Structures are given as C-alpha cells and as structure tokens.
Amino acid sequence: MAAPPCAFSPRGCRLFASSGPDGRLRVWDTAGSRLQHEYVPSAHLSAACTCLAWGPAGARQPPSKDGPQRKKRKSEVGEVDKQLDILAIGTAVGSILLYSTVKGELQSKLDGGHDSRVNCVRWHQDSCCLYSCSDDKHIVEWNTQTCKVKCKWKGDNSSVTCLCISPDGKMLLSAGRTIKLWDLETKEVYRHFTGHATSVSSLMFTTVKPMNESKPFDGITGLYFLSGAIHDRLLSVWQIRSDRKEKNAVMSFSVTDEPTFVDLTVSEVKEEPVKLAVVCRDGQLHLFEHILNGYCKKPLTSNCTIQIATPGNDGDSTPKPVPILAAAFCTDKQSLLLVYGNTLQPIIEKVSLNTSESHICLVRDIQKVLSLKTDAALTKVKTPVVNSDTKVLVPGIPGHSTAVKTPASGKEKKKKKRKPGETEESIEERLGALDIDVSKVKTPGGLPQTDSFAVLLVQGLESNDAEILNKVLNTRKENIVKNTVARMPIHAVIPLLHELTKRLQGNPYSASVMVRWLKSVFTLHASYLSTLPDLIPRLGMLYQLMESRVKTLQKLCRLHGRLFILVTQVAASQTVQDVPEVNQTAKLVYEDDSSEEEGSDDEMIADKDSDENWDEDEEKEEQSDEQDMTVEKEINGDSDLEPENESEEE
C-alpha cells in the first residue's frame, strides 16, 4: 500500500500538509503541531488525494471559482502575495484541485488533462505554470490563471509516476521506470537514463551548479539528481553529462526499507556536502552526508539512523516503536523537523542534528503529549458543583450509578490502608455495593440487542471470528438485518460483501439467509458502493456467482411446472378413487306420446312372434302323443293289424 501523500511548505517548512486514508486534507502548523485547516473535497471517497505540491514562494493567486471580485488596493495585494500559499492536489480521477491555505477554500479546479490517476504535480518557477503526470502515459502543462491545458504530450510507453523541474526551469525530468530529461521549449527528449526496475517514486536535483567550474555552464550539464523507486532499497544518483553514452547511476545510497519521504539540502558550492534525509517504510530515518565528486561503485551507508520509541510503562516494560512519517531540514541545515505518530493526529518536533552517533533512539510518550495538547485546547471547561447525595448514571452498564466526587484541592490522594483490627470486605459485599441490576443487563434468550449487532458484526469481520459471524449472519428476522446494516460503519461494507460471497460459495442451503443481507446492503449502501471506482473487480466473484445461479433458473422453472402438473393429476386421481359409488337407478321415468306409439309397434311384433311360437309348440306336442300311442299298442299286441287299417288310421 502506498504511503499517504504529504509535503512541507517551501517557506521554511512553516506548514505541513497531509492527506489521510479518509480522504481529508489537513494542514498543520509545524511550530506547535496545531491543525490550521481541514478540507474535505466533495468527492473525497471516490476521487481520493494521490499527490500534493506547494506553490513556489511568491506564488500569484489563481482566479477564484466564485467569479470576479472587487479590485484590491496595492497594500492588500502586497500582503496577500507575501502570505499566499497555494496547494495543488492531484486526485485519483484525473482532476487537480488548487487550495488556498490563506482563505481556507478551494480556488479552482483543473479538468480535461488526464483521464486516469494523477501520480505527481510540480510547480514551475513561474507560478502560473503547473506540470502533472498520470497513469494515462501523458504529461500535461497547465496554465493556472486560465485553468486550461497549455500543452500535452506522451511521456512514456507506460504510466509516468514522477516529475522534477531543473533549477533554471528549462528542463523537466520524468520517470516511469526509465528516466527522461525533456526540453520544455521543444518538448523533445534531451537525455535517457536506465532508471529502476520498478516505478520511480521520488526525483529531485541535488546540485544547482556543476562541480567542475572550468567549463562553461549551460544550465543543465554537470548537475546531479537523485531518484528512488518503490520496493527498492537503493537511492540512485545520476549525473547529466555532455555525452549521450553514459546512462547509468554514478553512486547509490543504501537504506533498510523502501523510501517513502525524501528531503535534502542542495549543494551550491563545490566543497559543500549534500545532506540527505530518507524516511523508510519501517519508520526509521536515515541521514546521509556526502560530497558529490564523481563515480562511486560501492553503495553508501547512512551516517546516522534515528528511531522513535515509547517509554516502558509500569505494566509493560517493553518499549514500542513509533513510526516517523516525514522529515525536513530547517533553513539553518543543522536541525530537522520530524513528523511522527499517526497521520490523523501527527506530532511535529524540531530536533538538532548530532551525527557523531551512528544510531539515535528518541524516547517519546505519545499519549502524554496528545493528552497535554487536549488539555491545553480545553481551557473553558468548568466542573459543576453538586451535592454529595447526587447520583449520576455511569455510561456502559444500565442501572450502574455512582456518587459524584468533588475534585481534590491540589493535594495528592493517599491510599486508604486497612487498620489491623478491621475485617476485609468480601467480594459479594463489594458487588452488592455496586447496585447493578442484573435483570436489566441480560436480554431474553441471551442474544444481544439490535444496536449491538452492528458492533458484533464489525468485530467479527475485523478479527475473522467464525463464531461471532455465525451468530450475527444466521439471523432470519428482516427488521434486525435492516437495522444492523443501517448502523454498521461504511468501511465494513466491502468486507461484509466478501464474507457473504464466501458463505454463498460454501453452503448452498445458506443462500436464503445470505440473500437477505445482500438485499439490505445493496439497498441501504448503494450510494457508497456507486462511488467506488474499483467496484466491479471487488465484487467480480459475487457477480459470477449470481450469474451461474440465474442461468439454471429457466430450466428449473420448466421442471417445476411439469412436476406441478404431474403432482396435481396424481392428487386428483386419488380423490376420485376415494369417493364412494352412488346408486344410478332412476327413481322416476317420464314418457311422452311418441314413446307410447313406438312401444305399441314393438308389442305387436312381439305378439306375432309369440303366436308363431305357439303353433310350433302344438305340432311338437301332437308328434310326441302319437309316438306314445304306438308304443302302447306294441305292448298290447295290436301290431298285427292289416295294412289297410294302418293306412286308414294314418
């Protein structure tokens, strides 16, 4: 992560400007470490500050954004010119803001030059001119009076990260990884240097005159300049020579970690050494003192290393290191301004140089210094006079009350010692004296209230505690989820989305619960999420997960419809089988005339059929009777009858 941008004012380091991680610009008075200005840009979350640069001494005031103002008198103009300090602020979206520390307001805004992050801004000796470089590979020359682009050209094949203007104002150094020296009149490359393996983070000239005064000076040949890069523990020194063949560094300074802030004293005389102060990422300050007189093969080590640590307290005797944020040489070149502590509340201290020792550790009690500053600021606070019977509720545990004690009259409090004859109170009696209502403290079910769910969620996200996260995220009540998301801080929104994405990937059955949290986060924090420039890469996994789930939605809907029809038909057939059979015989039949005629015809046909059947039956009966009679005659002997008689009988 890059160090927060910070810069000292050019006039004796009277002011120190820094931009913290919250996007606010703060300007401090170095004499008393007092906060003089605090500026919050309108887009401080999406367009964070990336670089700072103070205007040169005697800077002219750029036009105000509020339009023309009244004409000032000569005396007023002279006073303003003496005091005016303009601060150029580069942003992550490509715009540049010009802020006046005298008026405490934004003077103007430079737009239209860059379409990507601004990496460095530098003022020309002519205060109307400003140079900037960006990730869009271009260098832009601005006119701060008209707030328009004077010239724009491509500086490198990759992003340009740093700029530096020569002492005579005719040349410009630019660096991405390689370093180029440009002629500002023709905008052509004058010299090439090999540079560093990583992006260059600092560029500055160390001399204003060449060491060899025998040759005529053209303003640039023979000068030395210094460069440092990220993830590089070597600061390189380069010399601008007349021949184009020499492109490598002539010497280098070795430090313990990546340099984050560099300041130096410019050598104006041949025998005068260059003093260099380098603040590293590990919080240490390295001091170098060397005369630049040609090539040096071996890297030079620091003459002195300065560290700051806290004193050992009674409970913990181990001192803790305090990081140094920035350092600058004073006008006498014999003392340093150290900025250490926290970026939101830094401590600025002036320290005299003592290079006789190779390592110096300054012991500073930061808590005591901050408390003294707070006490000095609160000068109009009065303690109210109250009676001894008055009880005041102590914040924290509900129901816990204590009596207000009047402040002591300058005498130190002495600890009460127990007399030999007295008995010591038990712990139970002491707890009873606190008058704590336990029933009010506990909540039903052992669950925390809605206002503490947000605190628990933030603690779980910061500590990555699975138990706390499970307790909070497994909540199914809609109102608790909405209130928790509404009360959580802004910085915890992205970690919460990452945690929800992780849980959606792990267990598919938890999707119904996690979707409620996602819905509340996108509903309540949509304005914050829309300001993030890198929102899509941050939530790329969540987008892919939602897309993969939605792809199967159409197929699942079709399958659901078919299964629903099948289940409905099976249920309907089961209900039909369960119904008992009903007697379908008609209890009453009604017949009209047409039906009677049809019935009579049928009866006549049936009667004819019955008569024919009767005739056939009678013939059959007669034949059977004759057969019976012949049988009887044979039995009785009447079979000897004559044939004539038989025929007659037949």
Salt bridges, closest charged atoms under 4 A:
ASP22 OD2 - ARG24 NE 3.60
ASP22 OD2 - ARG26 NH2 2.93
ASP29 OD2 - ARG34 NH2 3.04
GLU38 OE2 - ARG24 NH1 3.57
GLU38 OE2 - ARG26 NH2 3.43
GLU76 OE1 - ARG70 NH2 3.48
GLU76 OE2 - ARG73 NH2 3.27
ASP85 OD1 - ARG11 NE 3.70
ASP85 OD2 - ARG14 NH2 2.86
ASP111 OD2 - LYS109 NZ 3.96
ASP126 OD1 - ARG60 NH2 3.55
ASP136 OD2 - HIS114 ND1 3.29
GLU141 OE2 - LYS150 NZ 3.58
GLU141 OE1 - LYS187 NZ 3.47
ASP232 OD2 - HIS196 ND1 3.02
GLU258 OE1 - HIS231 ND1 3.67
GLU258 OE2 - ARG281 NH2 3.34
GLU272 OE2 - LYS333 NZ 3.06
GLU349 OE2 - ARG364 NH2 2.78
GLU424 OE2 - ARG430 NH2 3.21
ASP437 OD2 - LYS440 NZ 3.74
GLU478 OE2 - ARG516 NE 3.60
GLU499 OE1 - LYS502 NZ 3.79
GLU499 OE2 - ARG503 NE 3.05
ASP534 OD2 - ARG538 NE 3.20
GLU649 OE1 - LYS633 NZ 3.61
